[in-house]
């Protein structure tokens, strides 16, 4: 198949979930023999490369503005892609649904990944919220089909708009490896810091996490990873904290990001808007005990593989509990990795997208035997558990978790 992916900032991923999604899906489809093009924003993509791990990159300009950055770039991308002979076009973000009809006029089917309910984000004014609400409605008939990344979002579209969608979750890699040398550049020690990862916007509740940690008795750092291009006041507010334990390394990607995830003592997830949140899945795949804000979407992802909280005070209690009783997190780590293997591994996600894209393009899907064998293989229980032996909390190297807390 000849596939185009539009609506992200581009690859390699250096911003957020959609960019990681485009990189993971695009490169994996390329390995399977498909021709994949990812459209990139000029101000985001460094250098003049036109290829990334076999994926063709098309770099186009846009207007760098909170309200126009995404839609202007997608408009230009759709116009560029319309006559290029793609078998199918995958568009990310419901905000871009407005442009999904144009390739269809040239006979090219379009699939829109609608993501979560973006209109609920606090950063948008009435115009932004209205546009996203309109985009939700447009996504129900302008694209050939839509795909949702959580059961909660699939149910929302079915109930509100009577629109059927394919549900394909976000993916993550499963690995936990000690990497003290890489952590040293951040001034961190394996299993002796608390990790939070998100775009630093109000609905992702970094302020709630910082406030909760202020009351936790521990000398361990709270590492707040992330940033946001249009949230300068909010980020300044976060950094004004007087708690010396809170650190802000900014955006972190690649091997540094993997090291931060795979060596954290535990992970705190506080995002309240959206579907399947990439950072939560990645934290679970990295063998973290995840303390997760109790929303329908988050509960769907975490299942019984993490600890839930609803308020800042309850998060304080949860954090103090796991810090004071580190042996309790071993079972949660095992469950988290096993859950990602079962529901959220990238090869399984790629299988589902490959089948859906082939169906939309009216093409018969023929997988190479070597790729099919690799895609169908899941890590064994021994492979999941082995890295956890290298990641036991301080003072508990020889202790085995006997069960979950009451």
C-alpha positions as CSV (number, residue, x, y, z in Angstrom):
1,X,0.0,0.0,0.0
2,X,1.0,3.6,-0.5
3,X,0.0,5.4,2.7
4,X,0.1,9.1,3.8
5,X,-0.1,10.2,7.4
6,X,-1.2,13.8,7.9
7,X,-2.1,16.1,10.9
8,X,1.0,15.6,13.1
9,X,4.0,17.8,13.6
10,X,6.1,15.1,12.0
11,X,8.8,12.6,12.8
12,X,11.1,11.7,14.4
13,X,8.9,12.3,17.4
14,X,9.9,15.3,19.5
15,X,6.6,16.6,20.9
16,X,3.7,14.4,21.8
17,X,1.5,11.3,21.3
18,X,0.4,11.8,17.7
19,X,4.1,12.3,16.6
20,X,5.1,9.1,18.4
21,X,2.1,7.3,16.9
22,X,3.2,8.5,13.4
23,X,6.7,7.3,13.9
24,X,5.9,3.9,15.4
25,X,3.1,3.1,12.9
26,X,5.0,4.6,9.9
27,X,8.3,2.8,10.4
28,X,6.6,-0.5,11.3
29,X,4.4,-0.4,8.1
30,X,7.5,0.4,6.1
31,X,9.3,-2.7,7.5
32,X,6.2,-4.7,6.3
33,X,6.8,-3.5,2.7
34,X,4.4,-0.5,2.5
35,X,5.3,2.9,1.1
36,X,4.6,5.4,3.9
37,X,4.8,9.2,3.7
38,X,4.6,11.4,6.8
39,X,3.8,15.2,6.4
40,X,5.9,17.4,8.7
41,X,5.8,21.0,9.8
42,X,8.8,23.0,8.7
43,X,9.4,24.7,12.1
44,X,9.3,21.3,13.8
45,X,11.5,19.2,11.6
46,X,15.2,19.8,11.9
47,X,17.5,19.5,8.9
48,X,16.6,18.8,5.3
49,X,16.2,15.1,5.5
50,X,13.5,13.6,3.2
51,X,13.7,10.1,4.8
52,X,13.4,8.7,8.3
53,X,14.0,4.9,8.7
54,X,12.4,4.3,5.3
55,X,9.5,6.7,5.7
56,X,9.3,9.5,3.2
57,X,9.1,13.0,4.8
58,X,7.3,15.8,3.1
59,X,8.0,19.1,4.9
60,X,5.5,22.0,4.4
61,X,5.1,25.4,6.1
62,X,2.3,26.6,8.4
63,X,1.3,29.5,10.5
64,X,2.9,29.3,14.0
65,X,-0.2,30.2,16.0
66,X,-2.1,28.4,18.7
67,X,-5.3,28.3,16.6
68,X,-3.9,27.9,13.1
69,X,-0.7,25.8,13.4
70,X,-2.5,22.4,12.9
71,X,-5.3,23.2,10.5
72,X,-3.2,25.3,8.1
73,X,-0.5,22.7,7.8
74,X,-3.1,19.9,7.3
75,X,-4.9,22.0,4.6
76,X,-1.6,22.3,2.7
77,X,-0.8,18.7,3.3
78,X,-4.1,17.5,1.9
79,X,-3.8,19.7,-1.2
80,X,-0.3,18.3,-1.7
81,X,-1.3,14.7,-1.2
82,X,-4.5,14.7,-3.2
83,X,-3.0,13.9,-6.5
84,X,-0.1,11.7,-5.4
85,X,-1.7,8.4,-5.9
86,X,-2.0,7.3,-2.3
87,X,-4.1,4.2,-1.7
88,X,-5.3,5.6,1.6
89,X,-4.7,8.7,3.7
90,X,-4.6,8.6,7.6
91,X,-5.4,12.0,9.2
92,X,-4.7,12.6,12.9
93,X,-6.9,14.8,15.1
94,X,-10.6,15.5,14.8
95,X,-9.8,19.2,14.2
96,X,-8.6,18.2,10.7
97,X,-11.8,16.4,9.7
98,X,-12.8,19.5,7.7
99,X,-10.2,18.5,5.1
100,X,-11.0,14.8,4.9
101,X,-13.4,15.1,2.0
102,X,-10.8,16.6,-0.5
103,X,-8.8,13.4,-1.2
104,X,-12.1,11.5,-1.6
105,X,-12.9,13.7,-4.6
106,X,-9.8,12.1,-6.2
107,X,-10.9,8.6,-5.2
108,X,-8.6,8.3,-2.2
109,X,-10.2,7.0,1.0
110,X,-9.5,8.9,4.2
111,X,-9.3,7.6,7.8
112,X,-9.4,10.1,10.7
113,X,-8.1,9.3,14.1
114,X,-10.3,11.5,16.2
115,X,-8.2,11.3,19.4
116,X,-10.1,12.3,22.6
117,X,-12.6,15.1,23.3
118,X,-10.2,18.0,22.6
119,X,-12.9,20.6,23.1
120,X,-12.8,19.9,26.9
121,X,-9.3,21.3,27.2
122,X,-9.1,24.4,29.3
123,X,-6.6,26.1,26.9
124,X,-9.3,26.7,24.3
125,X,-11.6,29.7,24.4
126,X,-15.2,29.6,23.1
127,X,-14.1,29.7,19.5
128,X,-11.7,26.8,19.9
129,X,-14.3,24.7,21.8
130,X,-16.9,25.4,19.2
131,X,-14.6,24.5,16.4
132,X,-13.7,21.2,18.0
133,X,-17.4,20.4,18.6
134,X,-18.1,21.2,14.9
135,X,-15.1,19.0,13.9
136,X,-16.5,16.1,15.9
137,X,-19.7,16.3,13.9
138,X,-17.8,16.7,10.6
139,X,-15.8,13.6,11.3
140,X,-18.9,11.5,11.3
141,X,-19.4,12.0,7.5
142,X,-16.5,13.7,5.8
143,X,-13.9,11.0,6.1
144,X,-14.4,7.5,4.8
145,X,-14.2,6.2,8.3
146,X,-13.0,7.2,11.8
147,X,-10.9,5.4,14.3
148,X,-11.0,5.9,18.1
149,X,-8.3,4.9,20.6
150,X,-10.4,4.1,23.6
151,X,-13.7,2.3,24.2
152,X,-15.0,5.3,26.1
153,X,-14.5,7.5,23.0
154,X,-15.9,4.9,20.7
155,X,-19.0,4.8,22.9
156,X,-19.2,8.6,22.9
157,X,-19.4,8.8,19.1
158,X,-21.9,5.9,19.0
159,X,-24.2,7.5,21.5
160,X,-24.0,11.2,20.6
161,X,-23.7,10.9,16.8
162,X,-24.8,7.3,16.1
163,X,-21.5,6.9,14.4
164,X,-19.7,3.5,14.2
165,X,-15.9,3.6,14.5
166,X,-13.1,1.2,14.7
167,X,-11.4,1.1,18.1
168,X,-7.6,0.8,17.9
169,X,-5.6,1.7,21.0
170,X,-2.3,3.4,21.3
171,X,0.8,1.2,21.7
172,X,3.9,1.0,23.8
173,X,7.2,-1.0,24.0
174,X,7.6,-3.4,26.9
175,X,11.1,-3.2,28.5
176,X,12.7,-2.2,31.8
177,X,16.4,-1.8,31.9
178,X,18.7,-0.2,34.5
179,X,20.6,2.7,33.0
180,X,22.4,4.7,35.7
181,X,24.8,6.3,33.3
182,X,22.1,7.9,31.2
183,X,20.3,9.1,34.3
184,X,23.4,10.7,35.7
185,X,22.9,13.6,33.2
186,X,19.6,14.4,34.9
187,X,21.2,14.0,38.4
188,X,19.0,11.0,39.1
189,X,19.5,7.6,40.7
190,X,17.5,4.5,39.4
191,X,14.4,3.8,41.5
192,X,14.8,6.9,43.6
193,X,12.6,9.4,41.8
194,X,8.9,9.9,41.0
195,X,8.0,10.6,37.4
196,X,5.3,12.6,35.7
197,X,5.1,13.1,31.9
198,X,2.7,15.2,29.9
199,X,2.2,18.4,28.0
200,X,2.2,21.1,30.6
201,X,-1.4,22.4,30.2
202,X,-3.9,22.9,33.0
203,X,-6.2,19.9,32.2
204,X,-3.1,17.6,32.6
205,X,-2.9,18.7,36.2
206,X,0.8,19.0,36.8
207,X,-0.1,21.6,39.5
208,X,-2.2,18.9,41.3
209,X,0.8,16.5,41.3
210,X,3.2,19.2,42.6
211,X,0.7,20.2,45.3
212,X,0.2,16.5,46.4
213,X,4.0,15.9,46.5
214,X,4.5,19.0,48.7
215,X,3.0,16.9,51.6
216,X,4.9,13.7,50.9
217,X,7.8,12.9,53.3
218,X,10.6,12.0,51.0
219,X,13.9,13.4,49.7
220,X,13.4,11.8,46.3
221,X,12.9,14.2,43.3
222,X,9.6,14.6,41.5
223,X,10.6,14.8,37.8
224,X,8.1,16.8,35.7
225,X,8.8,15.9,32.0
226,X,7.1,17.9,29.3
227,X,6.3,21.4,28.0
228,X,3.8,23.2,25.8
229,X,4.3,25.9,23.1
230,X,1.4,28.1,24.1
231,X,1.2,27.7,27.9
232,X,4.0,30.0,29.1
233,X,2.0,31.5,32.0
234,X,0.9,28.1,33.3
235,X,4.5,26.7,33.1
236,X,5.9,29.7,34.9
237,X,3.3,29.1,37.6
238,X,4.4,25.5,38.0
239,X,8.1,26.4,38.1
240,X,7.4,29.0,40.8
241,X,7.0,26.2,43.4
242,X,9.2,26.5,46.4
243,X,9.6,22.7,46.7
244,X,13.3,22.1,45.9
245,X,12.6,18.4,45.1
246,X,10.6,19.3,41.9
247,X,12.6,19.2,38.7
248,X,11.7,20.4,35.2
249,X,13.9,18.8,32.5
250,X,11.5,20.0,29.7
251,X,10.7,17.8,26.7
252,X,12.7,14.5,26.7
253,X,12.6,12.0,23.9
254,X,14.4,8.9,22.5
255,X,16.7,6.9,24.7
256,X,16.7,9.6,27.5
257,X,13.0,9.3,27.7
258,X,13.1,5.5,27.8
259,X,15.6,5.6,30.6
260,X,13.5,8.0,32.6
261,X,10.5,5.8,32.3
262,X,12.3,2.5,32.8
263,X,14.1,3.6,36.0
264,X,11.5,5.5,37.9
265,X,10.3,4.3,41.3
266,X,6.7,5.0,40.2
267,X,4.8,7.0,37.7
268,X,2.0,9.6,38.4
269,X,-0.6,10.1,35.7
270,X,-3.0,13.1,36.2
271,X,-4.5,13.8,32.7
272,X,-8.2,14.2,32.7
273,X,-9.1,14.9,29.0
274,X,-8.5,12.6,26.0
275,X,-8.7,9.0,25.1
276,X,-5.8,6.6,25.5
277,X,-2.9,8.6,26.9
278,X,0.5,7.6,25.4
279,X,2.6,8.4,28.5
280,X,0.5,6.2,30.7
281,X,0.8,3.2,28.3
282,X,4.5,3.9,28.0
283,X,4.9,4.0,31.8
284,X,3.1,0.7,32.1
285,X,5.2,-0.9,29.4
286,X,8.3,0.4,31.2
287,X,7.3,-1.6,34.3
288,X,6.1,1.3,36.4
289,X,3.6,1.2,39.2
290,X,1.2,3.9,37.9
291,X,-0.7,6.1,40.2
292,X,-3.6,7.2,38.0
293,X,-6.3,9.9,38.2
294,X,-9.6,8.1,38.1
295,X,-11.3,9.0,34.9
296,X,-13.3,6.6,32.6
297,X,-10.5,6.7,30.0
298,X,-7.7,6.1,32.5
299,X,-9.6,3.3,34.3
300,X,-10.0,1.6,30.9
301,X,-6.3,1.6,30.3
302,X,-5.0,0.8,33.8
303,X,-7.5,-2.0,34.7
304,X,-6.1,-3.7,37.8
305,X,-2.5,-2.8,37.0
306,X,-2.2,0.4,39.0
307,X,-3.4,2.6,41.8
308,X,-6.3,5.1,41.4
309,X,-6.8,8.4,43.1
310,X,-9.4,11.3,42.8
311,X,-8.0,14.2,44.7
312,X,-4.7,15.8,45.6
313,X,-5.0,14.6,49.1
314,X,-5.6,11.0,48.0
315,X,-2.6,11.2,45.7
316,X,-0.5,12.3,48.6
317,X,-1.7,9.3,50.6
318,X,-1.0,6.9,47.7
319,X,2.5,8.3,47.1
320,X,3.4,8.1,50.8
321,X,2.1,4.6,50.9
322,X,4.2,3.3,48.0
323,X,7.3,5.2,49.2
324,X,7.0,3.8,52.8
325,X,6.1,0.3,51.6
326,X,8.1,-0.2,48.4
327,X,7.6,-4.0,48.2
328,X,3.9,-3.5,47.4
329,X,4.6,-2.1,43.9
330,X,6.2,-5.3,42.5
331,X,2.9,-6.9,41.6
332,X,1.6,-3.7,40.0
333,X,4.8,-3.5,37.8
334,X,4.3,-7.1,36.6
335,X,0.6,-6.5,35.9
336,X,1.3,-3.3,34.0
337,X,3.8,-4.9,31.6
338,X,1.6,-7.9,31.1
339,X,-1.4,-5.7,30.3
340,X,0.6,-3.7,27.7
341,X,1.7,-7.0,26.1
342,X,-2.0,-8.2,25.9
343,X,-3.7,-5.0,24.8
344,X,-1.2,-2.2,23.8
345,X,1.8,-3.7,22.1
346,X,2.9,-1.8,18.9
347,X,3.0,-4.9,16.7
348,X,-0.6,-5.8,17.6
349,X,-1.7,-2.1,17.0
350,X,0.2,-2.1,13.6
351,X,-1.7,-5.3,12.7
352,X,-5.0,-3.6,13.3
353,X,-4.2,-0.5,11.4
354,X,-2.7,-2.4,8.5
355,X,-5.9,-4.5,8.2
356,X,-8.1,-1.4,8.4
357,X,-6.1,0.6,5.9
358,X,-6.1,-2.3,3.5
359,X,-9.8,-2.7,3.8
360,X,-10.4,1.0,3.1
361,X,-8.1,0.9,0.1
362,X,-9.9,-2.2,-1.2
363,X,-6.6,-4.1,-1.3
364,X,-5.8,-7.6,-0.3
365,X,-3.4,-7.7,2.6
366,X,-0.5,-10.1,2.1
367,X,2.0,-10.2,4.9
368,X,5.6,-11.4,4.5
369,X,6.1,-14.6,6.5
370,X,9.0,-13.2,8.5
371,X,7.0,-10.1,9.4
372,X,3.9,-12.1,10.3
373,X,5.9,-14.3,12.6
374,X,7.5,-11.4,14.3
375,X,4.3,-9.5,14.7
376,X,2.5,-12.5,16.2
377,X,5.1,-13.2,18.9
378,X,4.6,-11.8,22.4
379,X,7.2,-11.8,25.1
380,X,7.0,-14.7,27.5
381,X,6.2,-14.3,31.2
382,X,9.9,-14.9,32.0
383,X,10.9,-12.1,29.6
384,X,8.4,-9.7,31.3
385,X,9.5,-10.6,34.8
386,X,13.3,-10.7,34.2
387,X,13.8,-6.9,33.9
388,X,11.9,-6.4,37.2
389,X,14.7,-8.2,39.1
390,X,17.0,-5.4,38.0
391,X,14.5,-2.8,39.1
392,X,13.7,-3.7,42.7
393,X,13.2,-0.7,45.0
394,X,16.0,0.2,47.4
395,X,16.3,-2.1,50.4
396,X,14.0,-4.7,48.8
397,X,16.3,-6.5,46.3
398,X,15.7,-9.9,47.7
399,X,12.1,-9.4,48.7
400,X,9.2,-10.7,46.7
401,X,5.8,-9.0,46.6
402,X,3.2,-11.3,48.2
403,X,0.2,-9.5,46.9
404,X,-1.7,-6.3,46.6
405,X,-2.6,-4.0,49.4
406,X,-6.1,-4.1,50.8
